Amino acid sequence: MPSTETADATNMATVESEIVNAAFEREASISWQHYNETGLHLTGYEVLAWLETWGTDEEADPPQSHV
């Protein structure tokens, strides 16, 4: 049987994970609502191309959302 300390740490990790998941779901819901209202978005390719510039001499500004 796990110690009380181990069980407490496991429970704490579970609670923290649930909090992070709830925050992610909230943010995703807000983003989806915004997209449905405005049509503004970025493609995955646009984001990846931008991210690939990070840490280089040619680091780019974030791409602009578009319809």
C-alpha positions, 0 to 999 in steps of 0.5 A: 500500500502506498504511503500517505505522502505518496498518495497525497502527491499523486492526488495533488498531481491529479488536481493540478492536471485537472486544473491545467486541462480545465484552463486549456479547455476554457481557452480553446472554447473562447478561441473557437467562439472568437473564430466563429464570430470573426472568421479570423485564423492562422493556418498550422503552416503559417504558425510553423513557419513563424516558429521556425524563425525563433532563435535565428537571426531572421526571427519574424514577427507573429503572422497576422490573423486573416479570414 
